[in-house]
Amino acid sequence: MRVGLLANPGAGRYALVPEAIRRYQDAFPEHALYAPEGRFFPNEVPGVHTILSRASDSECFLEELSRAVSILVQRCDRLVAFGGDGFFNHICSRLIDESKTLPFTGIGTGTANVGVLTQFDSEELSATLSLETIEPVSPLAIFRDGEPIGYAFHDIVIGDTFLGTVEGSTRNLSAKKWVVDRVLQPVKPKSLSIGEEFRIFCGERPLPMKSATVAQIIVSPIFKGKGFAGKAVSGLLCFSPYYADCFCIALVDRILVEMTTDFPTDGCVIEQYLFREGEALRMEGLSPDHYVIADGNPLCPANGSLRITRSERRVSVLMNPHRFQCF
């Protein structure tokens, strides 16, 4: 088994990567490990073969990562990545765009590590762990004014901040400052300023908005798993296990995706709409101060016409048998 390795040097817990690799080597000594030269692998890890390439010639993070993925796909039987949800999103988006079915394994060393692509913690790597359960995972496909802008495997947030790690601490960071200047600037999240021009549609059918206040918008794909089945407290999600490839939009009157240590003593009003396979969500009338954030990656301003649907494309993900659930 030839295994390609990638690690995000900017991940919140990057210091864990060398030890995680050693754990992987001890757990699966029959796997031959390969890594591309450049920024996406720690130096001097014994037992890992370096693949010489031109991937490291690029100064652009995403361009170098795309080249590194392409090189490993040609040489290896599966990919193992160390990082967080956003880093795994970039890798699996590349696999989808190249129509590659190479199995992907995500080992969480990032900020949040909550998405379906993040199936393992580094501490779980042992000889008793089976890496045989593979599930095809389809993300949400995102379009702005008809142009594809990315995928989301965990969630899409419409807001002005995203979560990241700065100097070892998880912070709320400015989406605009990252998109425009590539600077990680801590800021306090602000509620969306939704005007009368804001509209949401299922296909061409307008959906009636009932919420007077919308602080944040979240869209998530729903995967296999019975965790929501009959759980009426989850709202419309209690119906989701009975429909394949559905997804949900939530309009909330308080910011949910943020870094805070305060217990949520105040209530939260959530307006949900569930979309079935083949249906598309469309949003119009958002401000350019709002940003589209996919799996923690700020993509672009949210103004214009946003269209979100469940992609027909899939990536093969190795699932953790000890917590085999992917809501």
C-alpha positions as CSV (number, residue, x, y, z in Angstrom):
1,M,0.0,0.0,0.0
2,R,1.5,3.3,-1.1
3,V,0.2,6.2,1.0
4,G,0.6,9.9,0.2
5,L,1.0,12.3,3.1
6,L,0.1,16.0,3.3
7,A,0.2,18.3,6.3
8,N,-1.0,21.9,6.7
9,P,1.8,23.9,8.3
10,G,-0.7,26.6,9.3
11,A,-3.0,24.2,11.2
12,G,-3.8,25.1,14.8
13,R,-2.1,21.9,16.2
14,Y,0.6,21.4,13.6
15,A,3.1,20.5,16.3
16,L,1.3,17.2,16.7
17,V,2.0,16.1,13.1
18,P,5.5,14.4,13.5
19,E,4.2,12.3,16.4
20,A,1.0,11.5,14.6
21,I,3.1,10.2,11.6
22,R,5.1,8.0,13.9
23,R,1.9,6.6,15.4
24,Y,0.7,5.9,11.9
25,Q,3.9,4.2,11.0
26,D,3.7,2.0,14.1
27,A,0.0,1.2,13.4
28,F,0.4,0.4,9.7
29,P,4.1,-0.7,9.1
30,E,3.0,-2.3,5.8
31,H,2.2,1.1,4.3
32,A,4.9,2.8,2.3
33,L,4.7,6.5,3.0
34,Y,5.4,9.3,0.5
35,A,5.3,13.0,0.7
36,P,6.0,15.8,-1.8
37,E,8.9,18.2,-1.2
38,G,7.9,21.6,0.0
39,R,5.8,23.2,2.6
40,F,3.2,20.5,3.0
41,F,5.3,18.0,5.0
42,P,7.6,18.4,8.1
43,N,11.3,18.0,7.4
44,E,13.3,15.0,8.5
45,V,10.6,12.5,9.4
46,P,12.3,9.1,9.3
47,G,10.7,6.4,7.0
48,V,8.9,8.8,4.7
49,H,10.0,8.9,1.1
50,T,10.2,12.4,-0.4
51,I,8.9,12.9,-3.9
52,L,10.9,15.5,-5.8
53,S,8.7,17.7,-7.9
54,R,8.1,21.3,-9.0
55,A,5.2,21.6,-6.6
56,S,7.2,23.8,-4.2
57,D,8.2,26.3,-7.0
58,S,4.9,28.1,-6.5
59,E,4.5,30.9,-4.0
60,C,0.7,30.4,-4.0
61,F,-0.5,28.1,-1.2
62,L,-3.5,26.7,-3.1
63,E,-1.5,26.3,-6.4
64,E,1.3,24.4,-4.6
65,L,-1.3,22.2,-2.8
66,S,-3.1,21.4,-6.0
67,R,0.2,20.3,-7.6
68,A,1.2,18.3,-4.6
69,V,-2.2,16.5,-4.7
70,S,-1.9,15.8,-8.4
71,I,1.6,14.3,-7.9
72,L,0.5,12.0,-5.0
73,V,-2.5,10.9,-6.9
74,Q,-0.2,9.6,-9.7
75,R,2.0,7.7,-7.3
76,C,-0.1,6.5,-4.4
77,D,-3.1,4.3,-3.5
78,R,-4.6,6.6,-0.9
79,L,-4.1,10.0,0.7
80,V,-3.7,10.8,4.4
81,A,-3.8,14.4,5.5
82,F,-3.1,16.2,8.7
83,G,-4.9,19.5,9.3
84,G,-8.4,20.8,9.7
85,D,-11.7,21.0,7.9
86,G,-10.5,23.8,5.5
87,F,-7.3,22.1,4.5
88,F,-9.2,18.8,3.8
89,N,-11.7,20.8,1.8
90,H,-9.0,22.0,-0.5
91,I,-7.6,18.5,-1.0
92,C,-10.9,16.8,-1.6
93,S,-12.1,19.6,-3.9
94,R,-9.1,18.9,-6.0
95,L,-9.8,15.2,-6.0
96,I,-13.3,15.9,-7.2
97,D,-12.2,18.3,-9.9
98,E,-9.7,15.8,-11.2
99,S,-12.3,13.0,-11.0
100,K,-10.0,10.9,-8.8
101,T,-11.4,8.1,-6.6
102,L,-8.4,7.8,-4.3
103,P,-9.5,7.1,-0.7
104,F,-9.0,10.1,1.6
105,T,-8.2,9.9,5.3
106,G,-8.4,13.1,7.4
107,I,-6.5,13.2,10.8
108,G,-7.5,16.3,12.8
109,T,-4.7,18.7,13.8
110,G,-6.6,21.9,12.9
111,T,-8.7,24.5,14.6
112,A,-12.2,22.9,14.8
113,N,-11.9,19.4,13.3
114,V,-15.6,18.8,13.2
115,G,-16.4,18.0,9.6
116,V,-17.1,14.7,7.9
117,L,-13.7,14.7,6.3
118,T,-12.0,14.8,9.8
119,Q,-12.6,11.2,10.9
120,F,-9.6,10.6,13.1
121,D,-7.6,12.1,16.0
122,S,-3.9,11.5,16.1
123,E,-4.3,9.7,19.5
124,E,-6.6,7.1,17.8
125,L,-3.9,5.8,15.5
126,S,-3.1,2.2,16.7
127,A,-2.8,-1.3,15.3
128,T,-6.3,-2.0,16.4
129,L,-7.8,0.7,14.1
130,S,-9.3,-0.5,10.9
131,L,-9.0,1.7,7.8
132,E,-11.3,-0.3,5.5
133,T,-14.7,1.4,5.7
134,I,-15.0,3.7,2.7
135,E,-18.0,5.9,2.0
136,P,-18.7,8.2,-1.0
137,V,-19.3,11.7,0.2
138,S,-20.9,14.4,-1.9
139,P,-20.4,18.0,-0.9
140,L,-22.5,21.1,-1.6
141,A,-21.5,22.9,-4.8
142,I,-21.5,26.7,-4.6
143,F,-22.1,29.1,-7.5
144,R,-22.0,32.9,-7.6
145,D,-23.6,34.6,-10.5
146,G,-23.5,31.3,-12.4
147,E,-19.8,30.7,-11.8
148,P,-18.5,27.8,-9.6
149,I,-16.7,29.1,-6.5
150,G,-16.1,26.0,-4.4
151,Y,-17.5,23.1,-2.4
152,A,-18.5,22.6,1.2
153,F,-18.4,19.2,2.9
154,H,-19.4,20.4,6.4
155,D,-21.1,23.8,6.1
156,I,-21.4,27.1,4.4
157,V,-21.6,30.2,6.6
158,I,-22.7,33.6,5.4
159,G,-21.1,36.1,7.8
160,D,-18.2,38.4,8.3
161,T,-15.9,36.2,10.4
162,F,-14.4,32.7,10.4
163,L,-12.6,30.6,13.0
164,G,-8.8,30.3,12.9
165,T,-5.8,29.8,15.1
166,V,-3.5,32.8,15.9
167,E,-0.6,32.4,18.3
168,G,-2.0,29.2,19.6
169,S,-5.5,30.5,20.3
170,T,-8.7,30.0,18.4
171,R,-10.0,33.4,17.3
172,N,-12.8,35.0,15.3
173,L,-11.0,36.4,12.2
174,S,-12.1,38.9,9.6
175,A,-13.3,37.2,6.4
176,K,-12.8,40.4,4.4
177,K,-9.2,41.0,5.7
178,W,-8.3,37.4,4.7
179,V,-9.9,37.5,1.2
180,V,-8.5,41.0,0.3
181,D,-5.1,41.1,2.1
182,R,-4.5,37.5,3.3
183,V,-4.1,38.8,6.8
184,L,-5.4,37.0,10.0
185,Q,-7.1,39.8,11.9
186,P,-9.0,39.0,15.0
187,V,-12.4,40.9,15.1
188,K,-15.7,40.6,17.0
189,P,-18.4,39.0,14.8
190,K,-21.2,41.2,13.7
191,S,-24.8,40.2,12.9
192,L,-25.9,40.3,9.3
193,S,-27.7,43.4,8.2
194,I,-30.5,41.8,6.1
195,G,-32.6,44.2,4.1
196,E,-35.9,43.9,2.3
197,E,-34.1,43.0,-0.9
198,F,-32.9,39.7,0.6
199,R,-34.7,36.7,-0.9
200,I,-34.3,32.9,-0.7
201,F,-35.6,30.4,-3.3
202,C,-36.0,26.7,-3.8
203,G,-35.3,26.6,-7.5
204,E,-37.5,29.4,-8.8
205,R,-40.0,29.1,-5.9
206,P,-39.7,31.9,-3.3
207,L,-39.5,30.8,0.3
208,P,-41.4,32.9,2.9
209,M,-39.1,34.2,5.5
210,K,-40.6,34.2,9.0
211,S,-37.6,35.5,11.0
212,A,-37.6,39.2,11.8
213,T,-33.8,39.1,12.6
214,V,-31.2,37.1,10.8
215,A,-27.7,37.2,12.5
216,Q,-26.1,34.4,10.5
217,I,-26.9,32.0,7.7
218,I,-25.7,28.4,7.7
219,V,-26.1,25.8,5.0
220,S,-25.1,22.2,5.6
221,P,-25.2,18.9,3.7
222,I,-26.8,16.0,5.5
223,F,-25.0,12.6,5.2
224,K,-25.8,9.1,6.3
225,G,-26.6,8.5,9.9
226,K,-29.7,8.1,12.1
227,G,-28.7,10.6,14.7
228,F,-31.4,13.1,13.6
229,A,-34.1,10.4,13.1
230,G,-37.2,11.2,15.1
231,K,-35.2,13.8,17.1
232,A,-37.9,16.5,16.9
233,V,-35.9,19.0,18.9
234,S,-33.6,19.3,15.8
235,G,-36.5,20.7,13.8
236,L,-36.8,19.7,10.2
237,L,-33.6,17.7,10.5
238,C,-35.6,14.9,12.1
239,F,-36.9,14.1,8.6
240,S,-33.5,14.2,6.9
241,P,-32.4,10.5,7.4
242,Y,-35.3,9.4,5.2
243,Y,-34.1,11.4,2.1
244,A,-30.9,10.8,0.3
245,D,-28.5,13.7,-0.4
246,C,-30.5,16.4,1.2
247,F,-29.3,19.6,2.8
248,C,-30.6,22.3,5.1
249,I,-30.4,26.1,5.4
250,A,-30.8,27.7,8.8
251,L,-31.5,31.4,9.4
252,V,-30.6,32.2,13.0
253,D,-31.2,35.2,15.1
254,R,-27.9,35.0,17.0
255,I,-24.4,34.1,15.8
256,L,-23.7,30.4,16.3
257,V,-20.4,30.0,14.4
258,E,-18.0,31.9,16.6
259,M,-15.4,31.4,19.2
260,T,-16.8,32.1,22.7
261,T,-16.3,30.7,26.2
262,D,-19.6,32.0,27.5
263,F,-22.4,29.5,28.1
264,P,-25.4,30.3,25.8
265,T,-27.9,31.5,28.4
266,D,-30.1,33.3,25.8
267,G,-32.4,31.5,23.5
268,C,-32.0,31.1,19.7
269,V,-34.6,31.3,17.0
270,I,-33.8,29.0,14.0
271,E,-35.7,29.1,10.7
272,Q,-35.0,26.0,8.7
273,Y,-35.7,24.8,5.1
274,L,-34.8,21.3,4.0
275,F,-33.8,20.6,0.3
276,R,-34.1,17.2,-1.4
277,E,-31.7,15.7,-3.9
278,G,-31.9,17.7,-7.2
279,E,-33.2,20.9,-5.6
280,A,-31.2,24.1,-5.5
281,L,-31.1,26.9,-2.9
282,R,-30.8,30.4,-4.3
283,M,-30.1,33.6,-2.3
284,E,-30.1,37.1,-3.5
285,G,-29.8,40.6,-2.0
286,L,-26.9,39.9,0.4
287,S,-24.4,42.7,1.1
288,P,-20.8,42.7,-0.2
289,D,-19.8,43.0,3.4
290,H,-21.1,39.4,3.9
291,Y,-18.8,36.6,2.9
292,V,-19.3,33.0,1.7
293,I,-17.2,30.8,4.1
294,A,-17.0,27.1,3.1
295,D,-15.7,24.7,5.7
296,G,-14.0,27.6,7.4
297,N,-12.4,28.9,4.2
298,P,-13.6,32.5,3.2
299,L,-14.2,32.4,-0.6
300,C,-15.7,35.7,-1.7
301,P,-18.3,38.4,-1.0
302,A,-21.8,37.0,-0.8
303,N,-23.5,39.7,-3.0
304,G,-24.9,38.7,-6.4
305,S,-26.9,35.6,-6.9
306,L,-25.7,32.6,-4.8
307,R,-26.8,29.1,-5.8
308,I,-26.2,26.0,-3.7
309,T,-27.0,22.4,-4.6
310,R,-25.9,19.0,-3.7
311,S,-23.1,18.0,-6.0
312,E,-23.4,14.8,-8.1
313,R,-19.6,14.3,-7.7
314,R,-18.2,12.4,-4.7
315,V,-15.0,11.8,-2.9
316,S,-14.1,8.5,-1.2
317,V,-13.6,9.0,2.5
318,L,-12.2,6.4,4.9
319,M,-14.5,6.4,7.9
320,N,-13.6,5.8,11.5
321,P,-15.3,2.6,12.7
322,H,-15.3,3.7,16.3
323,R,-17.5,6.7,15.5
324,F,-19.1,5.8,12.3
325,Q,-21.6,8.6,11.9
326,C,-21.7,11.5,9.5
327,F,-24.6,13.7,10.0
